[in-house]
Amino acid sequence: KSQKDTPLTHPMKRLRGKPILLLFLSRFTHKSSCFSIVPLSQRALLDYVRCPKYLTAAAPSLLRASPSTATTAVGAEKTCADKPSTPPFEHPLLRYAAKTRRRVNATPLAVPKPLCRDSPLVSQSVFEYGDLRPDGGGGANACEETRLYDQLVRCGFAVFHLGEEEGLQMGHLWDYVRTFFDQTADWAGGSIPQLAVVPGSATPLTKTGYVSYPSQGMEFLETRLHRQSGKLLPKEVASILADKKVLRCAVEAQKTLTRVGMDALETVMQYALAQGEDKAARAAAQKIVRGMVDDGTCASPSGPEGGEDAVSMSPHRLCRYSFIPPSGGDGGACDERESFGAHTDTSFLTLVPAGEVAGLEVWIPDGGDDLKEGRWVRPEAIAAEHHRRLGRGGSGECDGDNDQRWHRRYVCLMAGEVLEILSCGRITAVVHRVTSVRGGKDRFSAPLLLRSRVGVTMDLEKYYGGSMEGCGSTMFEYLKSIDGMAMEEVHTILQ
């Protein structure tokens, strides 16, 4: 009850020092309810009761059933402008999470316009991976490195055109994805474990297993690498795939994606630190990326040490999306819908191999250089147009009529929330979604989310020195707020 002058201390004496779980019912939408269980201290609970605004900072992202839902959510935030200032318990990252959620909710549900054949977005967004590899012939191309950084600053995503060797690995990956989902009818009875925390894991964030949402037409298999053995978890995947060669190739493909992401991260972090070519900044970027990002290997040659978990924190997710008509209203006449609603990822980078069936869409706030306003853009359509310009067939609609394997040499990179914070806001986490079309083929996807190692603590002096002191932005306050925090705690707050 909101009683301004009534002291709340006395009724809480019995609970002093005990953990409290608060169940919060969202009032953002009339058609559905969103629940969040939040662990609170006594002091935190008192502040939450006095100012309901801060409950919204801990609530999960909303499932947007209609444009009015997002509008109501934003309106609910605005009504709290006259509430008390930030209470002492609230971590600044919660404010960042609330700000990001408002940005997500502000994106429209509009269908993206077809990509023009002469669109400059193609030349702006696509990069030859060979020009960016540090160990490539003659070293990385400084001009391409600068262009990649500028692209992520402007749009939050980029498309890499891989070499033949990496493309071959992606081909094996797609064989693995299709083989797995082709057998879902055989193992749905229980031969594959449901999504759950890996037994013996040091953190509840390391989950593996299968989960499906039939009403939304989504299926996911969350996999991770075991550090010392290099095997894929859950281990039941090996028994489902009769061809062991496919499984080995899937692991190699995951390592290839990881290497591509690590190379890209070192480049963009270098330019975020120094705003240009600088040897000291490159060394600092390497220290940050190689010391913090979980590439599935052991930080020490002798095996996991200290707080490092035996399981990788960077999940490789297999996905299948099918078109399910929305229930109620005019949904029956809709030919396209959001399978996975607009969101940002809690990651450094998310790498999404281009699919044969398009469906991934990213939001560009200012529309890029060739657009006057923000809009949804399909990276796979950009990749298809780039392939067409190379004279190798392919189609702008990403259906692969002339070359069924063209998409295997393209990977989309999307900036995540952790990269936004660590780059001091110079690179913004990109809002993206997945759509499906009535009567179309099922969309398969295999995104890899690069996250931080367990046991790594943010140390600004160690990783940054004074390179970000002149930033002077609100994002620098967020960066300073995680100094001394374990990175898995940062992930937990953001999620």
C-alpha positions as CSV (number, residue, x, y, z in Angstrom):
1,K,0.0,0.0,0.0
2,S,1.3,3.4,-0.9
3,Q,1.3,5.3,2.4
4,K,4.0,8.0,2.3
5,D,4.3,8.7,6.0
6,T,3.8,5.2,7.3
7,P,7.1,3.6,8.5
8,L,7.6,0.2,7.1
9,T,10.5,-0.8,9.3
10,H,8.7,-2.5,12.2
11,P,6.8,-5.2,10.3
12,M,10.1,-6.2,8.6
13,K,12.0,-6.9,11.8
14,R,11.2,-10.6,11.7
15,L,12.7,-10.9,8.2
16,R,15.9,-9.0,8.9
17,G,18.9,-10.7,7.3
18,K,16.7,-13.2,5.4
19,P,16.4,-13.4,1.6
20,I,13.1,-12.3,0.2
21,L,11.5,-13.3,-3.1
22,L,9.1,-10.8,-4.6
23,L,6.6,-11.8,-7.2
24,F,5.8,-8.9,-9.6
25,L,2.8,-8.9,-11.8
26,S,3.3,-6.7,-14.9
27,R,0.6,-4.2,-15.7
28,F,1.9,-3.4,-19.2
29,T,-0.6,-5.4,-21.2
30,H,-4.2,-6.4,-20.8
31,K,-4.0,-9.6,-22.8
32,S,-1.0,-11.3,-21.1
33,S,0.9,-11.0,-17.8
34,C,4.7,-11.0,-17.4
35,F,6.1,-12.4,-14.1
36,S,9.5,-11.9,-12.6
37,I,10.9,-13.4,-9.4
38,V,13.5,-11.0,-7.9
39,P,15.8,-11.7,-4.9
40,L,15.7,-8.8,-2.6
41,S,17.3,-7.7,0.6
42,Q,15.2,-6.0,3.4
43,R,16.4,-2.5,2.4
44,A,15.8,-3.2,-1.3
45,L,12.2,-4.4,-0.6
46,L,11.4,-1.2,1.3
47,D,12.7,1.0,-1.6
48,Y,10.7,-1.1,-4.1
49,V,7.5,-0.7,-2.1
50,R,8.1,3.1,-1.9
51,C,8.8,3.4,-5.6
52,P,7.3,0.9,-7.9
53,K,9.3,2.4,-10.8
54,Y,12.3,0.3,-10.0
55,L,10.4,-2.9,-10.4
56,T,10.3,-2.3,-14.1
57,A,14.1,-2.2,-14.2
58,A,14.2,-5.9,-13.1
59,A,11.3,-7.2,-15.2
60,P,12.1,-9.3,-18.2
61,S,11.7,-8.0,-21.8
62,L,8.1,-7.9,-22.8
63,L,6.6,-10.2,-25.4
64,R,5.0,-7.7,-27.8
65,A,1.6,-9.0,-28.9
66,S,0.7,-5.7,-30.6
67,P,2.1,-2.2,-31.1
68,S,-0.1,-0.9,-28.2
69,T,1.8,-3.1,-25.8
70,A,5.1,-1.3,-26.4
71,T,3.4,2.0,-26.3
72,T,1.8,1.2,-22.9
73,A,5.2,0.0,-21.6
74,V,6.9,3.2,-22.6
75,G,4.1,5.2,-21.1
76,A,4.4,3.3,-17.8
77,E,8.0,4.4,-17.6
78,K,7.2,8.0,-18.2
79,T,4.6,8.2,-15.4
80,C,7.3,7.5,-12.9
81,A,9.3,10.7,-13.7
82,D,8.1,12.4,-10.5
83,K,9.2,9.5,-8.3
84,P,12.1,9.7,-5.8
85,S,15.6,9.7,-7.1
86,T,17.5,6.4,-7.6
87,P,17.6,4.4,-4.3
88,P,21.0,3.3,-3.0
89,F,20.4,-0.4,-3.8
90,E,19.7,0.0,-7.5
91,H,22.7,-1.0,-9.6
92,P,23.3,1.4,-12.6
93,L,23.2,-1.6,-14.9
94,L,19.5,-1.8,-14.2
95,R,19.0,1.7,-15.5
96,Y,20.9,0.6,-18.6
97,A,18.7,-2.4,-19.0
98,A,15.6,-0.3,-18.7
99,K,16.9,2.1,-21.3
100,T,17.7,-0.7,-23.7
101,R,14.2,-2.2,-23.1
102,R,12.6,1.1,-24.0
103,R,14.7,1.3,-27.2
104,V,13.5,-2.2,-28.1
105,N,9.9,-1.5,-27.4
106,A,10.1,1.7,-29.6
107,T,10.8,-0.3,-32.7
108,P,7.8,-0.8,-35.0
109,L,6.3,-4.1,-36.1
110,A,6.5,-3.0,-39.8
111,V,7.6,-5.4,-42.5
112,P,11.0,-4.4,-44.0
113,K,11.0,-3.1,-47.5
114,P,12.8,-5.1,-50.2
115,L,16.5,-4.3,-50.6
116,C,17.2,-2.3,-53.7
117,R,19.7,-3.8,-56.1
118,D,21.8,-0.6,-56.1
119,S,21.6,-0.1,-52.3
120,P,24.9,1.1,-50.8
121,L,24.1,-0.9,-47.7
122,V,25.6,-3.9,-49.5
123,S,29.0,-2.3,-50.0
124,Q,28.9,-0.7,-46.5
125,S,27.9,-3.9,-44.6
126,V,29.9,-6.7,-46.3
127,F,33.5,-7.4,-45.4
128,E,36.0,-9.9,-46.7
129,Y,37.1,-11.9,-43.7
130,G,40.5,-12.5,-45.2
131,D,41.2,-8.8,-45.1
132,L,40.6,-8.6,-41.4
133,R,42.4,-11.7,-40.2
134,P,45.6,-10.8,-38.2
135,D,47.3,-13.9,-39.5
136,G,46.2,-13.3,-43.1
137,G,48.7,-12.7,-45.9
138,G,50.5,-9.4,-45.0
139,G,48.4,-8.8,-41.9
140,A,45.1,-7.2,-41.5
141,N,44.0,-4.3,-43.7
142,A,43.9,-1.1,-41.7
143,C,41.3,0.5,-44.0
144,E,39.0,-2.5,-43.7
145,E,39.4,-2.5,-39.9
146,T,38.4,1.2,-39.7
147,R,35.5,0.5,-42.0
148,L,34.3,-2.4,-39.8
149,Y,34.4,-0.2,-36.7
150,D,32.5,2.5,-38.4
151,Q,29.9,0.1,-39.6
152,L,29.3,-1.3,-36.1
153,V,29.1,2.2,-34.7
154,R,26.6,3.2,-37.3
155,C,24.5,0.1,-37.7
156,G,25.5,-2.4,-34.9
157,F,25.9,-5.3,-37.4
158,A,28.2,-6.4,-40.2
159,V,28.3,-9.3,-42.7
160,F,31.5,-11.3,-43.2
161,H,32.2,-13.1,-46.5
162,L,34.2,-16.1,-45.5
163,G,37.0,-17.9,-47.3
164,E,36.5,-21.3,-48.9
165,E,37.9,-23.1,-45.8
166,E,35.5,-21.4,-43.4
167,G,32.7,-21.8,-45.9
168,L,33.3,-25.6,-45.9
169,Q,33.1,-25.6,-42.1
170,M,29.7,-23.7,-42.3
171,G,28.5,-26.3,-44.8
172,H,29.2,-29.1,-42.2
173,L,27.4,-27.0,-39.6
174,W,24.2,-26.8,-41.7
175,D,24.4,-30.6,-42.3
176,Y,24.5,-31.0,-38.5
177,V,21.6,-28.6,-37.8
178,R,19.4,-30.3,-40.4
179,T,20.3,-33.8,-39.3
180,F,19.4,-32.9,-35.7
181,F,16.0,-31.4,-36.4
182,D,15.1,-34.1,-38.9
183,Q,15.1,-36.6,-36.0
184,T,13.1,-34.6,-33.6
185,A,10.1,-36.9,-34.0
186,D,12.2,-39.8,-32.9
187,W,13.7,-38.3,-29.7
188,A,11.0,-35.9,-28.5
189,G,9.8,-38.6,-26.1
190,G,12.7,-38.0,-23.8
191,S,16.1,-39.1,-25.2
192,I,17.3,-35.5,-25.2
193,P,17.4,-33.6,-21.9
194,Q,15.3,-30.5,-21.5
195,L,17.0,-27.1,-21.0
196,A,18.6,-27.1,-17.6
197,V,21.8,-26.1,-15.8
198,V,24.7,-28.4,-16.5
199,P,25.3,-30.7,-13.5
200,G,28.3,-29.6,-11.5
201,S,28.5,-26.2,-13.2
202,A,29.9,-23.3,-11.1
203,T,27.1,-21.0,-12.3
204,P,23.4,-21.3,-13.1
205,L,24.1,-19.4,-16.4
206,T,25.5,-22.5,-18.1
207,K,22.5,-24.3,-19.4
208,T,22.2,-27.0,-22.1
209,G,19.3,-29.0,-23.5
210,Y,16.2,-28.7,-25.7
211,V,13.2,-26.5,-25.4
212,S,10.2,-25.9,-27.7
213,Y,7.4,-23.3,-27.9
214,P,4.8,-24.9,-30.2
215,S,2.4,-21.9,-30.0
216,Q,5.2,-19.7,-31.4
217,G,6.7,-22.2,-33.8
218,M,10.1,-22.2,-32.1
219,E,12.5,-25.0,-31.2
220,F,16.0,-24.5,-29.6
221,L,18.9,-26.8,-28.7
222,E,21.4,-25.1,-26.4
223,T,24.8,-26.6,-26.7
224,R,28.2,-25.8,-25.1
225,L,31.7,-27.1,-25.2
226,H,33.4,-29.0,-22.4
227,R,36.8,-27.3,-22.0
228,Q,39.2,-30.2,-21.4
229,S,37.5,-32.9,-23.5
230,G,36.4,-30.5,-26.3
231,K,33.1,-32.5,-26.5
232,L,29.7,-31.1,-27.2
233,L,27.1,-30.9,-24.4
234,P,24.5,-32.2,-23.8
235,K,26.3,-35.5,-24.4
236,E,23.0,-37.1,-25.7
237,V,23.5,-35.2,-29.0
238,A,26.2,-37.7,-29.9
239,S,23.8,-40.6,-29.5
240,I,21.2,-38.9,-31.7
241,L,23.6,-38.2,-34.6
242,A,24.4,-41.5,-36.1
243,D,27.3,-40.0,-38.2
244,K,30.1,-39.1,-35.8
245,K,31.9,-37.2,-38.5
246,V,29.0,-34.8,-38.6
247,L,29.4,-34.2,-34.8
248,R,33.1,-33.6,-35.1
249,C,32.6,-31.2,-38.0
250,A,29.9,-29.3,-35.9
251,V,32.5,-28.8,-33.1
252,E,35.0,-27.5,-35.7
253,A,32.4,-25.2,-37.1
254,Q,31.7,-23.7,-33.7
255,K,35.5,-23.1,-33.2
256,T,35.6,-21.4,-36.6
257,L,32.7,-19.1,-35.6
258,T,34.5,-18.3,-32.3
259,R,37.7,-17.4,-34.1
260,V,35.9,-15.1,-36.5
261,G,34.2,-13.4,-33.6
262,M,37.4,-13.0,-31.6
263,D,39.2,-11.4,-34.5
264,A,36.3,-9.0,-35.1
265,L,36.2,-8.1,-31.4
266,E,39.9,-7.3,-31.2
267,T,39.6,-5.0,-34.1
268,V,36.6,-3.0,-32.9
269,M,37.8,-2.8,-29.3
270,Q,41.1,-1.4,-30.5
271,Y,39.4,1.4,-32.3
272,A,37.0,1.9,-29.5
273,L,39.9,2.4,-27.1
274,A,42.1,4.6,-29.3
275,Q,39.8,5.9,-32.0
276,G,42.4,4.8,-34.6
277,E,45.4,2.7,-35.3
278,D,47.5,2.4,-32.2
279,K,49.8,-0.4,-31.0
280,A,49.1,0.1,-27.4
281,A,45.4,0.1,-28.0
282,R,45.7,-3.2,-30.0
283,A,47.6,-4.8,-27.1
284,A,44.9,-3.6,-24.7
285,A,42.1,-4.9,-26.9
286,Q,43.8,-8.3,-27.1
287,K,44.1,-8.3,-23.3
288,I,40.4,-7.6,-22.9
289,V,39.2,-10.0,-25.6
290,R,41.5,-12.9,-24.9
291,G,41.3,-12.5,-21.2
292,M,37.5,-12.1,-20.9
293,V,35.7,-13.7,-23.8
294,D,35.0,-17.4,-23.4
295,D,36.2,-19.2,-26.5
296,G,35.6,-22.7,-25.0
297,T,39.3,-23.3,-24.2
298,C,41.0,-23.3,-20.8
299,A,42.6,-20.0,-19.7
300,S,45.5,-22.0,-18.4
301,P,47.3,-24.8,-20.4
302,S,47.0,-27.0,-17.3
303,G,43.2,-26.9,-17.3
304,P,40.5,-24.9,-15.6
305,E,41.8,-23.1,-12.5
306,G,40.3,-20.9,-9.8
307,G,36.7,-20.0,-10.5
308,E,36.8,-21.1,-14.2
309,D,34.0,-23.4,-15.1
310,A,34.5,-26.7,-16.9
311,V,31.8,-25.7,-19.4
312,S,32.0,-22.8,-21.8
313,M,29.8,-19.7,-21.1
314,S,29.4,-19.1,-24.8
315,P,26.4,-21.1,-26.0
316,H,25.9,-22.4,-29.6
317,R,22.2,-22.5,-30.2
318,L,20.5,-24.5,-32.9
319,C,17.1,-23.1,-33.9
320,R,14.1,-23.9,-36.0
321,Y,11.3,-21.4,-36.7
322,S,8.0,-22.2,-38.3
323,F,5.1,-19.9,-39.2
324,I,2.3,-20.1,-36.7
325,P,-0.7,-17.8,-37.4
326,P,-1.3,-15.4,-34.5
327,S,-4.3,-16.2,-32.4
328,G,-7.3,-13.9,-32.2
329,G,-8.0,-10.6,-33.9
330,D,-7.0,-10.3,-37.6
331,G,-4.0,-12.6,-37.1
332,G,-5.4,-15.2,-39.5
333,A,-4.9,-12.9,-42.4
334,C,-1.3,-12.1,-41.6
335,D,1.3,-13.4,-44.0
336,E,4.3,-12.6,-41.9
337,R,4.8,-12.5,-38.1
338,E,7.5,-12.2,-35.5
339,S,8.6,-15.7,-34.4
340,F,11.1,-14.3,-32.0
341,G,10.3,-10.7,-31.0
342,A,12.7,-7.7,-31.0
343,H,15.4,-7.9,-28.4
344,T,19.1,-7.3,-27.8
345,D,21.6,-10.0,-26.8
346,T,23.5,-10.2,-23.5
347,S,26.8,-10.9,-25.3
348,F,30.0,-9.4,-26.7
349,L,29.0,-10.4,-30.2
350,T,26.4,-12.8,-31.6
351,L,27.5,-14.6,-34.8
352,V,24.7,-15.9,-37.0
353,P,25.6,-17.9,-40.1
354,A,23.4,-16.8,-43.0
355,G,20.5,-19.1,-43.5
356,E,19.1,-20.5,-46.7
357,V,15.7,-19.1,-45.6
358,A,15.8,-15.4,-44.7
359,G,14.2,-14.3,-41.4
360,L,16.8,-12.4,-39.3
361,E,16.1,-8.7,-39.2
362,V,18.1,-5.9,-37.6
363,W,16.9,-2.4,-36.7
364,I,18.9,0.5,-38.0
365,P,17.8,3.7,-36.1
366,D,18.8,6.2,-38.8
367,G,18.4,3.9,-41.7
368,G,22.0,4.0,-42.8
369,D,23.4,6.4,-45.3
370,D,20.9,5.6,-48.0
371,L,17.7,5.9,-45.9
372,K,16.1,8.9,-44.4
373,E,14.6,7.1,-41.4
374,G,15.1,4.0,-39.4
375,R,13.8,0.6,-40.6
376,W,14.3,-3.1,-40.4
377,V,17.0,-4.6,-42.6
378,R,17.6,-8.2,-43.5
379,P,21.4,-9.1,-43.4
380,E,20.7,-12.3,-45.4
381,A,19.2,-10.3,-48.2
382,I,22.4,-8.1,-48.1
383,A,24.5,-11.2,-48.3
384,A,22.5,-12.6,-51.2
385,E,22.8,-9.3,-53.1
386,H,26.6,-9.3,-52.5
387,H,26.8,-12.9,-53.8
388,R,24.8,-11.8,-56.9
389,R,27.2,-8.9,-57.6
390,L,30.1,-11.3,-57.4
391,G,28.5,-13.1,-60.4
392,R,28.0,-16.4,-58.6
393,G,24.2,-16.7,-58.9
394,G,22.1,-16.4,-55.8
395,S,19.0,-14.3,-55.4
396,G,18.1,-11.1,-53.7
397,E,15.3,-12.9,-51.9
398,C,17.8,-15.2,-50.4
399,D,16.2,-18.4,-51.7
400,G,19.4,-19.7,-53.4
401,D,17.7,-20.7,-56.7
402,N,20.9,-20.6,-58.7
403,D,23.3,-21.8,-56.0
404,Q,21.9,-23.7,-53.0
405,R,25.1,-23.4,-51.1
406,W,25.9,-19.7,-51.5
407,H,24.8,-18.7,-48.0
408,R,27.4,-21.0,-46.4
409,R,30.1,-18.4,-46.9
410,Y,28.3,-15.5,-45.0
411,V,28.1,-14.8,-41.3
412,C,26.3,-11.9,-39.7
413,L,27.9,-10.2,-36.7
414,M,25.7,-8.4,-34.2
415,A,26.9,-6.2,-31.3
416,G,25.6,-7.2,-27.9
417,E,25.0,-5.4,-24.6
418,V,28.4,-6.3,-23.1
419,L,30.2,-4.8,-26.0
420,E,28.2,-1.7,-25.7
421,I,29.2,-1.3,-22.1
422,L,32.9,-2.2,-22.6
423,S,33.2,0.1,-25.6
424,C,31.8,3.0,-23.5
425,G,28.7,3.2,-25.7
426,R,30.6,3.8,-28.9
427,I,29.1,0.6,-30.3
428,T,25.4,0.1,-29.5
429,A,23.8,-3.3,-29.0
430,V,21.7,-3.9,-32.1
431,V,18.0,-4.6,-31.8
432,H,17.0,-7.6,-33.9
433,R,14.2,-10.1,-34.4
434,V,13.3,-13.3,-36.3
435,T,10.3,-13.4,-38.6
436,S,8.6,-16.2,-40.5
437,V,6.3,-16.2,-43.6
438,R,3.1,-18.1,-44.1
439,G,3.6,-21.0,-46.5
440,G,7.4,-20.5,-46.4
441,K,10.0,-23.1,-45.5
442,D,11.1,-23.6,-41.9
443,R,14.0,-21.3,-41.0
444,F,17.0,-23.0,-39.4
445,S,19.6,-21.0,-37.6
446,A,22.8,-21.6,-35.5
447,P,23.8,-18.4,-33.6
448,L,26.9,-18.4,-31.4
449,L,26.8,-15.9,-28.5
450,L,30.2,-14.9,-27.3
451,R,30.1,-14.3,-23.5
452,S,32.6,-13.8,-20.7
453,R,34.4,-16.5,-18.8
454,V,33.3,-17.5,-15.4
455,G,35.7,-16.3,-12.7
456,V,36.8,-13.2,-14.6
457,T,36.5,-9.9,-12.7
458,M,36.3,-6.6,-14.4
459,D,39.4,-4.6,-13.5
460,L,39.5,-1.2,-15.2
461,E,43.1,-0.5,-14.3
462,K,44.2,-3.8,-15.7
463,Y,42.2,-3.8,-18.9
464,Y,41.8,-0.1,-19.7
465,G,44.3,2.0,-17.8
466,G,43.3,5.6,-18.6
467,S,42.2,4.9,-22.2
468,M,38.5,5.6,-21.4
469,E,38.8,8.4,-18.9
470,G,38.1,11.1,-21.5
471,C,34.8,9.4,-22.7
472,G,32.7,11.6,-20.5
473,S,29.4,9.8,-21.3
474,T,26.7,8.1,-19.3
475,M,28.0,4.8,-20.6
476,F,31.3,5.4,-18.9
477,E,29.4,5.5,-15.6
478,Y,28.0,2.1,-16.4
479,L,31.5,0.9,-17.2
480,K,32.9,2.3,-13.9
481,S,30.0,0.7,-12.0
482,I,31.1,-2.9,-12.9
483,D,34.7,-2.3,-11.8
484,G,35.5,-5.1,-9.4
485,M,32.4,-7.2,-10.4
486,A,32.5,-10.7,-11.6
487,M,31.5,-10.8,-15.2
488,E,28.9,-13.6,-14.6
489,E,27.2,-11.1,-12.2
490,V,27.1,-8.5,-15.0
491,H,25.5,-11.1,-17.3
492,T,22.9,-11.9,-14.6
493,I,21.9,-8.3,-14.0
494,L,21.6,-7.6,-17.8
495,Q,19.5,-10.7,-18.3
